[in-house]
Amino acid sequence: MNVMINGAAREVAEGMTVAQAVRSLTESATGVAVAVNDEVVTRSAWETTALRDSDRVEVLTAVQGG
């Protein structure tokens, strides 16, 4: 199935969860936020929220700096 992750088209396995998508992009366990189709997905729902064909996923990570 095809999804857009951070603006890039990706072929992913059927039933991939938000948590799996996040792990494919970052090893960070904190400072990460996710939206699917412009709706924020709470961290507690990542493991149970399955992606569907044509979903738009945005994974944002906090960055320190000055």
PQR file with spaces between the fields and no chain letter, atoms N, CA, C, O and H, PARSE charges and radii, in Angstrom:
ATOM       1  N    MET     1       0.853   -1.169    0.000 -0.4000 1.5000
ATOM       2  CA   MET     1       0.000    0.000    0.000 -0.0000 2.0000
ATOM       3  C    MET     1       0.893    1.224    0.000  0.5500 1.7000
ATOM       4  O    MET     1       2.028    1.162    0.472 -0.5500 1.4000
ATOM       5  N    ASN     2       0.404    2.323   -0.517 -0.4000 1.5000
ATOM       6  CA   ASN     2       1.176    3.554   -0.628 -0.0000 2.0000
ATOM       7  C    ASN     2       0.673    4.597    0.355  0.5500 1.7000
ATOM       8  O    ASN     2      -0.530    4.830    0.469 -0.5500 1.4000
ATOM       9  H    ASN     2      -0.518    2.374   -0.901  0.4000 1.0000
ATOM      10  N    VAL     3       1.608    5.225    1.065 -0.4000 1.5000
ATOM      11  CA   VAL     3       1.297    6.335    1.964 -0.0000 2.0000
ATOM      12  C    VAL     3       2.317    7.437    1.727  0.5500 1.7000
ATOM      13  O    VAL     3       3.386    7.199    1.165 -0.5500 1.4000
ATOM      14  H    VAL     3       2.586    5.036    0.973  0.4000 1.0000
ATOM      15  N    MET     4       1.982    8.627    2.154 -0.4000 1.5000
ATOM      16  CA   MET     4       2.938    9.746    2.120 -0.0000 2.0000
ATOM      17  C    MET     4       3.447    9.947    3.541  0.5500 1.7000
ATOM      18  O    MET     4       2.657   10.181    4.456 -0.5500 1.4000
ATOM      19  H    MET     4       1.113    8.820    2.610  0.4000 1.0000
ATOM      20  N    ILE     5       4.743    9.858    3.729 -0.4000 1.5000
ATOM      21  CA   ILE     5       5.333   10.094    5.051 -0.0000 2.0000
ATOM      22  C    ILE     5       6.283   11.271    4.916  0.5500 1.7000
ATOM      23  O    ILE     5       7.271   11.215    4.184 -0.5500 1.4000
ATOM      24  H    ILE     5       5.384    9.668    2.985  0.4000 1.0000
ATOM      25  N    ASN     6       5.965   12.336    5.635 -0.4000 1.5000
ATOM      26  CA   ASN     6       6.745   13.574    5.586 -0.0000 2.0000
ATOM      27  C    ASN     6       6.952   14.040    4.138  0.5500 1.7000
ATOM      28  O    ASN     6       8.037   14.483    3.763 -0.5500 1.4000
ATOM      29  H    ASN     6       5.162   12.382    6.230  0.4000 1.0000
ATOM      30  N    GLY     7       5.894   13.931    3.344 -0.4000 1.5000
ATOM      31  CA   GLY     7       5.916   14.438    1.983 -0.0000 2.0000
ATOM      32  C    GLY     7       6.512   13.514    0.942  0.5500 1.7000
ATOM      33  O    GLY     7       6.556   13.863   -0.237 -0.5500 1.4000
ATOM      34  H    GLY     7       5.012   13.571    3.649  0.4000 1.0000
ATOM      35  N    ALA     8       6.971   12.347    1.352 -0.4000 1.5000
ATOM      36  CA   ALA     8       7.572   11.395    0.412 -0.0000 2.0000
ATOM      37  C    ALA     8       6.691   10.155    0.286  0.5500 1.7000
ATOM      38  O    ALA     8       6.248    9.593    1.288 -0.5500 1.4000
ATOM      39  H    ALA     8       6.936   12.063    2.310  0.4000 1.0000
ATOM      40  N    ALA     9       6.443    9.738   -0.946 -0.4000 1.5000
ATOM      41  CA   ALA     9       5.653    8.535   -1.176 -0.0000 2.0000
ATOM      42  C    ALA     9       6.456    7.320   -0.728  0.5500 1.7000
ATOM      43  O    ALA     9       7.643    7.193   -1.029 -0.5500 1.4000
ATOM      44  H    ALA     9       6.802   10.195   -1.760  0.4000 1.0000
ATOM      45  N    ARG    10       5.781    6.431    0.000 -0.4000 1.5000
ATOM      46  CA   ARG    10       6.452    5.209    0.465 -0.0000 2.0000
ATOM      47  C    ARG    10       5.524    4.024    0.307  0.5500 1.7000
ATOM      48  O    ARG    10       4.322    4.118    0.559 -0.5500 1.4000
ATOM      49  H    ARG    10       4.817    6.534    0.245  0.4000 1.0000
ATOM      50  N    GLU    11       6.085    2.923   -0.105 -0.4000 1.5000
ATOM      51  CA   GLU    11       5.368    1.651   -0.170 -0.0000 2.0000
ATOM      52  C    GLU    11       5.572    0.981    1.190  0.5500 1.7000
ATOM      53  O    GLU    11       6.708    0.739    1.598 -0.5500 1.4000
ATOM      54  H    GLU    11       7.061    2.846   -0.310  0.4000 1.0000
ATOM      55  N    VAL    12       4.477    0.682    1.891 -0.4000 1.5000
ATOM      56  CA   VAL    12       4.567    0.065    3.217 -0.0000 2.0000
ATOM      57  C    VAL    12       3.689   -1.176    3.254  0.5500 1.7000
ATOM      58  O    VAL    12       2.816   -1.364    2.407 -0.5500 1.4000
ATOM      59  H    VAL    12       3.554    0.878    1.560  0.4000 1.0000
ATOM      60  N    ALA    13       3.936   -2.013    4.244 -0.4000 1.5000
ATOM      61  CA   ALA    13       3.162   -3.237    4.404 -0.0000 2.0000
ATOM      62  C    ALA    13       1.734   -2.916    4.826  0.5500 1.7000
ATOM      63  O    ALA    13       1.489   -1.970    5.575 -0.5500 1.4000
ATOM      64  H    ALA    13       4.645   -1.860    4.932  0.4000 1.0000
ATOM      65  N    GLU    14       0.813   -3.706    4.342 -0.4000 1.5000
ATOM      66  CA   GLU    14      -0.589   -3.584    4.741 -0.0000 2.0000
ATOM      67  C    GLU    14      -0.680   -3.716    6.261  0.5500 1.7000
ATOM      68  O    GLU    14      -0.073   -4.615    6.843 -0.5500 1.4000
ATOM      69  H    GLU    14       1.012   -4.475    3.734  0.4000 1.0000
ATOM      70  N    GLY    15      -1.427   -2.832    6.897 -0.4000 1.5000
ATOM      71  CA   GLY    15      -1.615   -2.900    8.342 -0.0000 2.0000
ATOM      72  C    GLY    15      -0.519   -2.244    9.163  0.5500 1.7000
ATOM      73  O    GLY    15      -0.529   -2.351   10.389 -0.5500 1.4000
ATOM      74  H    GLY    15      -1.919   -2.101    6.425  0.4000 1.0000
ATOM      75  N    MET    16       0.431   -1.564    8.518 -0.4000 1.5000
ATOM      76  CA   MET    16       1.481   -0.870    9.263 -0.0000 2.0000
ATOM      77  C    MET    16       0.845    0.107   10.242  0.5500 1.7000
ATOM      78  O    MET    16      -0.105    0.810    9.894 -0.5500 1.4000
ATOM      79  H    MET    16       0.439   -1.477    7.522  0.4000 1.0000
ATOM      80  N    THR    17       1.361    0.153   11.455 -0.4000 1.5000
ATOM      81  CA   THR    17       0.830    1.069   12.460 -0.0000 2.0000
ATOM      82  C    THR    17       1.617    2.371   12.474  0.5500 1.7000
ATOM      83  O    THR    17       2.706    2.468   11.908 -0.5500 1.4000
ATOM      84  H    THR    17       2.133   -0.418   11.738  0.4000 1.0000
ATOM      85  N    VAL    18       1.046    3.357   13.129 -0.4000 1.5000
ATOM      86  CA   VAL    18       1.738    4.628   13.311 -0.0000 2.0000
ATOM      87  C    VAL    18       3.057    4.391   14.042  0.5500 1.7000
ATOM      88  O    VAL    18       4.075    4.981   13.683 -0.5500 1.4000
ATOM      89  H    VAL    18       0.162    3.278   13.589  0.4000 1.0000
ATOM      90  N    ALA    19       3.051    3.540   15.056 -0.4000 1.5000
ATOM      91  CA   ALA    19       4.275    3.260   15.811 -0.0000 2.0000
ATOM      92  C    ALA    19       5.361    2.693   14.901  0.5500 1.7000
ATOM      93  O    ALA    19       6.524    3.077   15.023 -0.5500 1.4000
ATOM      94  H    ALA    19       2.223    3.061   15.348  0.4000 1.0000
ATOM      95  N    GLN    20       5.009    1.798   14.003 -0.4000 1.5000
ATOM      96  CA   GLN    20       5.986    1.231   13.077 -0.0000 2.0000
ATOM      97  C    GLN    20       6.517    2.294   12.125  0.5500 1.7000
ATOM      98  O    GLN    20       7.705    2.302   11.804 -0.5500 1.4000
ATOM      99  H    GLN    20       4.064    1.486   13.904  0.4000 1.0000
ATOM     100  N    ALA    21       5.655    3.181   11.676 -0.4000 1.5000
ATOM     101  CA   ALA    21       6.091    4.258   10.790 -0.0000 2.0000
ATOM     102  C    ALA    21       7.085    5.168   11.500  0.5500 1.7000
ATOM     103  O    ALA    21       8.096    5.565   10.920 -0.5500 1.4000
ATOM     104  H    ALA    21       4.690    3.175   11.937  0.4000 1.0000
ATOM     105  N    VAL    22       6.795    5.497   12.758 -0.4000 1.5000
ATOM     106  CA   VAL    22       7.698    6.350   13.530 -0.0000 2.0000
ATOM     107  C    VAL    22       9.048    5.663   13.696  0.5500 1.7000
ATOM     108  O    VAL    22      10.088    6.292   13.501 -0.5500 1.4000
ATOM     109  H    VAL    22       5.973    5.175   13.228  0.4000 1.0000
ATOM     110  N    ARG    23       9.046    4.387   14.052 -0.4000 1.5000
ATOM     111  CA   ARG    23      10.307    3.658   14.243 -0.0000 2.0000
ATOM     112  C    ARG    23      11.113    3.567   12.955  0.5500 1.7000
ATOM     113  O    ARG    23      12.339    3.462   13.001 -0.5500 1.4000
ATOM     114  H    ARG    23       8.201    3.876   14.210  0.4000 1.0000
ATOM     115  N    SER    24      10.442    3.606   11.807 -0.4000 1.5000
ATOM     116  CA   SER    24      11.174    3.538   10.542 -0.0000 2.0000
ATOM     117  C    SER    24      11.902    4.844   10.237  0.5500 1.7000
ATOM     118  O    SER    24      12.795    4.878    9.390 -0.5500 1.4000
ATOM     119  H    SER    24       9.446    3.691   11.770  0.4000 1.0000
ATOM     120  N    LEU    25      11.518    5.926   10.934 -0.4000 1.5000
ATOM     121  CA   LEU    25      12.116    7.233   10.679 -0.0000 2.0000
ATOM     122  C    LEU    25      13.070    7.699   11.760  0.5500 1.7000
ATOM     123  O    LEU    25      14.043    8.393   11.465 -0.5500 1.4000
ATOM     124  H    LEU    25      10.793    5.898   11.622  0.4000 1.0000
ATOM     125  N    THR    26      12.811    7.334   13.006 -0.4000 1.5000
ATOM     126  CA   THR    26      13.634    7.844   14.103 -0.0000 2.0000
ATOM     127  C    THR    26      13.712    6.821   15.226  0.5500 1.7000
ATOM     128  O    THR    26      12.771    6.064   15.464 -0.5500 1.4000
ATOM     129  H    THR    26      12.020    6.770   13.246  0.4000 1.0000
ATOM     130  N    GLU    27      14.840    6.813   15.905 -0.4000 1.5000
ATOM     131  CA   GLU    27      15.013    5.969   17.077 -0.0000 2.0000
ATOM     132  C    GLU    27      14.612    6.704   18.340  0.5500 1.7000
ATOM     133  O    GLU    27      14.560    6.110   19.417 -0.5500 1.4000
ATOM     134  H    GLU    27      15.604    7.428   15.711  0.4000 1.0000
ATOM     135  N    SER    28      14.329    7.984   18.220 -0.4000 1.5000
ATOM     136  CA   SER    28      13.985    8.803   19.371 -0.0000 2.0000
ATOM     137  C    SER    28      12.677    8.337   19.998  0.5500 1.7000
ATOM     138  O    SER    28      11.693    8.090   19.301 -0.5500 1.4000
ATOM     139  H    SER    28      14.371    8.467   17.346  0.4000 1.0000
ATOM     140  N    ALA    29      12.682    8.219   21.326 -0.4000 1.5000
ATOM     141  CA   ALA    29      11.471    7.809   22.042 -0.0000 2.0000
ATOM     142  C    ALA    29      10.730    9.009   22.617  0.5500 1.7000
ATOM     143  O    ALA    29       9.597    8.875   23.079 -0.5500 1.4000
ATOM     144  H    ALA    29      13.482    8.420   21.892  0.4000 1.0000
ATOM     145  N    THR    30      11.353   10.165   22.594 -0.4000 1.5000
ATOM     146  CA   THR    30      10.712   11.362   23.137 -0.0000 2.0000
ATOM     147  C    THR    30      10.803   12.491   22.126  0.5500 1.7000
ATOM     148  O    THR    30      11.610   12.453   21.197 -0.5500 1.4000
ATOM     149  H    THR    30      12.273   10.274   22.219  0.4000 1.0000
ATOM     150  N    GLY    31       9.964   13.493   22.324 -0.4000 1.5000
ATOM     151  CA   GLY    31      10.005   14.661   21.464 -0.0000 2.0000
ATOM     152  C    GLY    31       9.479   14.407   20.067  0.5500 1.7000
ATOM     153  O    GLY    31       9.886   15.081   19.121 -0.5500 1.4000
ATOM     154  H    GLY    31       9.308   13.524   23.079  0.4000 1.0000
ATOM     155  N    VAL    32       8.576   13.439   19.920 -0.4000 1.5000
ATOM     156  CA   VAL    32       8.026   13.088   18.612 -0.0000 2.0000
ATOM     157  C    VAL    32       6.510   13.300   18.636  0.5500 1.7000
ATOM     158  O    VAL    32       5.838   12.933   19.599 -0.5500 1.4000
ATOM     159  H    VAL    32       8.245   12.891   20.688  0.4000 1.0000
ATOM     160  N    ALA    33       5.990   13.892   17.574 -0.4000 1.5000
ATOM     161  CA   ALA    33       4.549   14.067   17.407 -0.0000 2.0000
ATOM     162  C    ALA    33       4.165   13.548   16.025  0.5500 1.7000
ATOM     163  O    ALA    33       4.951   13.614   15.080 -0.5500 1.4000
ATOM     164  H    ALA    33       6.536   14.191   16.791  0.4000 1.0000
ATOM     165  N    VAL    34       2.931   13.026   15.924 -0.4000 1.5000
ATOM     166  CA   VAL    34       2.482   12.441   14.654 -0.0000 2.0000
ATOM     167  C    VAL    34       1.077   12.930   14.330  0.5500 1.7000
ATOM     168  O    VAL    34       0.211   13.027   15.199 -0.5500 1.4000
ATOM     169  H    VAL    34       2.292   12.972   16.692  0.4000 1.0000
ATOM     170  N    ALA    35       0.879   13.236   13.045 -0.4000 1.5000
ATOM     171  CA   ALA    35      -0.463   13.542   12.532 -0.0000 2.0000
ATOM     172  C    ALA    35      -0.708   12.648   11.321  0.5500 1.7000
ATOM     173  O    ALA    35       0.184   12.445   10.497 -0.5500 1.4000
ATOM     174  H    ALA    35       1.582   13.158   12.339  0.4000 1.0000
ATOM     175  N    VAL    36      -1.918   12.121   11.222 -0.4000 1.5000
ATOM     176  CA   VAL    36      -2.334   11.334   10.072 -0.0000 2.0000
ATOM     177  C    VAL    36      -3.514   12.050    9.448  0.5500 1.7000
ATOM     178  O    VAL    36      -4.539   12.262   10.096 -0.5500 1.4000
ATOM     179  H    VAL    36      -2.643   12.286   11.891  0.4000 1.0000
ATOM     180  N    ASN    37      -3.367   12.419    8.194 -0.4000 1.5000
ATOM     181  CA   ASN    37      -4.413   13.165    7.483 -0.0000 2.0000
ATOM     182  C    ASN    37      -4.834   14.413    8.258  0.5500 1.7000
ATOM     183  O    ASN    37      -6.021   14.710    8.391 -0.5500 1.4000
ATOM     184  H    ASN    37      -2.534   12.246    7.668  0.4000 1.0000
ATOM     185  N    ASP    38      -3.834   15.135    8.767 -0.4000 1.5000
ATOM     186  CA   ASP    38      -4.008   16.407    9.477 -0.0000 2.0000
ATOM     187  C    ASP    38      -4.661   16.273   10.851  0.5500 1.7000
ATOM     188  O    ASP    38      -5.079   17.276   11.428 -0.5500 1.4000
ATOM     189  H    ASP    38      -2.869   14.893    8.659  0.4000 1.0000
ATOM     190  N    GLU    39      -4.758   15.050   11.389 -0.4000 1.5000
ATOM     191  CA   GLU    39      -5.300   14.826   12.727 -0.0000 2.0000
ATOM     192  C    GLU    39      -4.188   14.275   13.613  0.5500 1.7000
ATOM     193  O    GLU    39      -3.556   13.275   13.271 -0.5500 1.4000
ATOM     194  H    GLU    39      -4.419   14.234   10.921  0.4000 1.0000
ATOM     195  N    VAL    40      -3.950   14.929   14.756 -0.4000 1.5000
ATOM     196  CA   VAL    40      -2.923   14.466   15.685 -0.0000 2.0000
ATOM     197  C    VAL    40      -3.310   13.095   16.234  0.5500 1.7000
ATOM     198  O    VAL    40      -4.459   12.864   16.610 -0.5500 1.4000
ATOM     199  H    VAL    40      -4.464   15.740   15.033  0.4000 1.0000
ATOM     200  N    VAL    41      -2.331   12.192   16.273 -0.4000 1.5000
ATOM     201  CA   VAL    41      -2.530   10.867   16.859 -0.0000 2.0000
ATOM     202  C    VAL    41      -1.779   10.845   18.185  0.5500 1.7000
ATOM     203  O    VAL    41      -0.561   11.019   18.213 -0.5500 1.4000
ATOM     204  H    VAL    41      -1.397   12.380   15.968  0.4000 1.0000
ATOM     205  N    THR    42      -2.496   10.632   19.276 -0.4000 1.5000
ATOM     206  CA   THR    42      -1.847   10.615   20.591 -0.0000 2.0000
ATOM     207  C    THR    42      -0.914    9.422   20.691  0.5500 1.7000
ATOM     208  O    THR    42      -1.154    8.376   20.090 -0.5500 1.4000
ATOM     209  H    THR    42      -3.485   10.490   19.254  0.4000 1.0000
ATOM     210  N    ARG    43       0.149    9.593   21.455 -0.4000 1.5000
ATOM     211  CA   ARG    43       1.146    8.531   21.605 -0.0000 2.0000
ATOM     212  C    ARG    43       0.492    7.228   22.082  0.5500 1.7000
ATOM     213  O    ARG    43       0.909    6.147   21.666 -0.5500 1.4000
ATOM     214  H    ARG    43       0.344   10.443   21.944  0.4000 1.0000
ATOM     215  N    SER    44      -0.499    7.313   22.925 -0.4000 1.5000
ATOM     216  CA   SER    44      -1.149    6.095   23.438 -0.0000 2.0000
ATOM     217  C    SER    44      -1.878    5.324   22.340  0.5500 1.7000
ATOM     218  O    SER    44      -2.192    4.148   22.522 -0.5500 1.4000
ATOM     219  H    SER    44      -0.838    8.191   23.263  0.4000 1.0000
ATOM     220  N    ALA    45      -2.150    5.964   21.209 -0.4000 1.5000
ATOM     221  CA   ALA    45      -2.860    5.307   20.102 -0.0000 2.0000
ATOM     222  C    ALA    45      -1.937    4.849   18.976  0.5500 1.7000
ATOM     223  O    ALA    45      -2.406    4.238   18.016 -0.5500 1.4000
ATOM     224  H    ALA    45      -1.895    6.919   21.061  0.4000 1.0000
ATOM     225  N    TRP    46      -0.657    5.127   19.069 -0.4000 1.5000
ATOM     226  CA   TRP    46       0.260    4.796   17.983 -0.0000 2.0000
ATOM     227  C    TRP    46       0.252    3.305   17.653  0.5500 1.7000
ATOM     228  O    TRP    46       0.205    2.941   16.478 -0.5500 1.4000
ATOM     229  H    TRP    46      -0.277    5.624   19.849  0.4000 1.0000
ATOM     230  N    GLU    47       0.297    2.437   18.662 -0.4000 1.5000
ATOM     231  CA   GLU    47       0.388    0.990   18.439 -0.0000 2.0000
ATOM     232  C    GLU    47      -0.885    0.417   17.833  0.5500 1.7000
ATOM     233  O    GLU    47      -0.835   -0.620   17.173 -0.5500 1.4000
ATOM     234  H    GLU    47       0.334    2.733   19.616  0.4000 1.0000
ATOM     235  N    THR    48      -2.020    1.066   18.042 -0.4000 1.5000
ATOM     236  CA   THR    48      -3.296    0.513   17.590 -0.0000 2.0000
ATOM     237  C    THR    48      -3.870    1.240   16.375  0.5500 1.7000
ATOM     238  O    THR    48      -4.914    0.847   15.856 -0.5500 1.4000
ATOM     239  H    THR    48      -2.061    1.908   18.579  0.4000 1.0000
ATOM     240  N    THR    49      -3.199    2.291   15.921 -0.4000 1.5000
ATOM     241  CA   THR    49      -3.684    3.034   14.754 -0.0000 2.0000
ATOM     242  C    THR    49      -2.993    2.516   13.500  0.5500 1.7000
ATOM     243  O    THR    49      -1.804    2.748   13.283 -0.5500 1.4000
ATOM     244  H    THR    49      -2.350    2.611   16.343  0.4000 1.0000
ATOM     245  N    ALA    50      -3.769    1.805   12.677 -0.4000 1.5000
ATOM     246  CA   ALA    50      -3.230    1.253   11.432 -0.0000 2.0000
ATOM     247  C    ALA    50      -3.356    2.290   10.322  0.5500 1.7000
ATOM     248  O    ALA    50      -4.349    3.012   10.234 -0.5500 1.4000
ATOM     249  H    ALA    50      -4.735    1.617   12.854  0.4000 1.0000
ATOM     250  N    LEU    51      -2.343    2.349    9.488 -0.4000 1.5000
ATOM     251  CA   LEU    51      -2.383    3.243    8.329 -0.0000 2.0000
ATOM     252  C    LEU    51      -3.186    2.593    7.212  0.5500 1.7000
ATOM     253  O    LEU    51      -3.266    1.369    7.111 -0.5500 1.4000
ATOM     254  H    LEU    51      -1.536    1.762    9.559  0.4000 1.0000
ATOM     255  N    ARG    52      -3.775    3.435    6.380 -0.4000 1.5000
ATOM     256  CA   ARG    52      -4.543    2.962    5.228 -0.0000 2.0000
ATOM     257  C    ARG    52      -3.926    3.527    3.954  0.5500 1.7000
ATOM     258  O    ARG    52      -3.186    4.511    3.987 -0.5500 1.4000
ATOM     259  H    ARG    52      -3.710    4.430    6.462  0.4000 1.0000
ATOM     260  N    ASP    53      -4.240    2.896    2.847 -0.4000 1.5000
ATOM     261  CA   ASP    53      -3.733    3.342    1.561 -0.0000 2.0000
ATOM     262  C    ASP    53      -4.047    4.821    1.358  0.5500 1.7000
ATOM     263  O    ASP    53      -5.162    5.268    1.626 -0.5500 1.4000
ATOM     264  H    ASP    53      -4.841    2.098    2.819  0.4000 1.0000
ATOM     265  N    SER    54      -3.077    5.560    0.892 -0.4000 1.5000
ATOM     266  CA   SER    54      -3.171    6.996    0.586 -0.0000 2.0000
ATOM     267  C    SER    54      -3.175    7.909    1.800  0.5500 1.7000
ATOM     268  O    SER    54      -3.390    9.111    1.650 -0.5500 1.4000
ATOM     269  H    SER    54      -2.171    5.196    0.674  0.4000 1.0000
ATOM     270  N    ASP    55      -2.941    7.375    3.018 -0.4000 1.5000
ATOM     271  CA   ASP    55      -2.841    8.244    4.197 -0.0000 2.0000
ATOM     272  C    ASP    55      -1.656    9.189    4.044  0.5500 1.7000
ATOM     273  O    ASP    55      -0.657    8.866    3.401 -0.5500 1.4000
ATOM     274  H    ASP    55      -2.767    6.398    3.140  0.4000 1.0000
ATOM     275  N    ARG    56      -1.793   10.365    4.652 -0.4000 1.5000
ATOM     276  CA   ARG    56      -0.710   11.349    4.724 -0.0000 2.0000
ATOM     277  C    ARG    56      -0.242   11.403    6.171  0.5500 1.7000
ATOM     278  O    ARG    56      -1.011   11.763    7.063 -0.5500 1.4000
ATOM     279  H    ARG    56      -2.605   10.627    5.174  0.4000 1.0000
ATOM     280  N    VAL    57       1.009   11.047    6.405 -0.4000 1.5000
ATOM     281  CA   VAL    57       1.568   10.964    7.748 -0.0000 2.0000
ATOM     282  C    VAL    57       2.659   12.015    7.891  0.5500 1.7000
ATOM     283  O    VAL    57       3.548   12.123    7.046 -0.5500 1.4000
ATOM     284  H    VAL    57       1.634   10.755    5.681  0.4000 1.0000
ATOM     285  N    GLU    58       2.584   12.778    8.958 -0.4000 1.5000
ATOM     286  CA   GLU    58       3.646   13.747    9.281 -0.0000 2.0000
ATOM     287  C    GLU    58       4.230   13.354   10.633  0.5500 1.7000
ATOM     288  O    GLU    58       3.512   13.284   11.631 -0.5500 1.4000
ATOM     289  H    GLU    58       1.862   12.690    9.645  0.4000 1.0000
ATOM     290  N    VAL    59       5.528   13.099   10.660 -0.4000 1.5000
ATOM     291  CA   VAL    59       6.240   12.764   11.892 -0.0000 2.0000
ATOM     292  C    VAL    59       7.181   13.927   12.184  0.5500 1.7000
ATOM     293  O    VAL    59       8.084   14.227   11.403 -0.5500 1.4000
ATOM     294  H    VAL    59       6.111   13.155    9.850  0.4000 1.0000
ATOM     295  N    LEU    60       6.954   14.570   13.312 -0.4000 1.5000
ATOM     296  CA   LEU    60       7.735   15.751   13.690 -0.0000 2.0000
ATOM     297  C    LEU    60       8.576   15.421   14.927  0.5500 1.7000
ATOM     298  O    LEU    60       8.087   14.815   15.880 -0.5500 1.4000
ATOM     299  H    LEU    60       6.221   14.326   13.947  0.4000 1.0000
ATOM     300  N    THR    61       9.835   15.826   14.893 -0.4000 1.5000
ATOM     301  CA   THR    61      10.709   15.615   16.046 -0.0000 2.0000
ATOM     302  C    THR    61      11.210   16.951   16.552  0.5500 1.7000
ATOM     303  O    THR    61      11.534   17.849   15.774 -0.5500 1.4000
ATOM     304  H    THR    61      10.232   16.319   14.118  0.4000 1.0000
ATOM     305  N    ALA    62      11.266   17.067   17.861 -0.4000 1.5000
ATOM     306  CA   ALA    62      11.781   18.283   18.488 -0.0000 2.0000
ATOM     307  C    ALA    62      13.290   18.326   18.325  0.5500 1.7000
ATOM     308  O    ALA    62      13.963   17.299   18.418 -0.5500 1.4000
ATOM     309  H    ALA    62      11.003   16.338   18.492  0.4000 1.0000
ATOM     310  N    VAL    63      13.818   19.518   18.081 -0.4000 1.5000
ATOM     311  CA   VAL    63      15.249   19.703   17.888 -0.0000 2.0000
ATOM     312  C    VAL    63      15.714   20.814   18.822  0.5500 1.7000
ATOM     313  O    VAL    63      15.116   21.889   18.874 -0.5500 1.4000
ATOM     314  H    VAL    63      13.271   20.352   18.005  0.4000 1.0000
ATOM     315  N    GLN    64      16.789   20.538   19.559 -0.4000 1.5000
ATOM     316  CA   GLN    64      17.348   21.576   20.422 -0.0000 2.0000
ATOM     317  C    GLN    64      18.366   22.384   19.648  0.5500 1.7000
ATOM     318  O    GLN    64      18.995   21.892   18.711 -0.5500 1.4000
ATOM     319  H    GLN    64      17.274   19.665   19.516  0.4000 1.0000
ATOM     320  N    GLY    65      18.514   23.596   20.044 -0.4000 1.5000
ATOM     321  CA   GLY    65      19.509   24.426   19.388 -0.0000 2.0000
ATOM     322  C    GLY    65      19.343   25.880   19.789  0.5500 1.7000
ATOM     323  O    GLY    65      18.492   26.219   20.612 -0.5500 1.4000
ATOM     324  H    GLY    65      18.004   23.996   20.805  0.4000 1.0000
ATOM     325  N    GLY    66      20.121   26.688   19.230 -0.4000 1.5000
ATOM     326  CA   GLY    66      20.024   28.070   19.614 -0.0000 2.0000
ATOM     327  C    GLY    66      20.455   29.005   18.526  0.5500 1.7000
ATOM     328  O    GLY    66      20.426   30.222   18.710 -0.5500 1.4000
ATOM     329  H    GLY    66      20.812   26.413   18.561  0.4000 1.0000
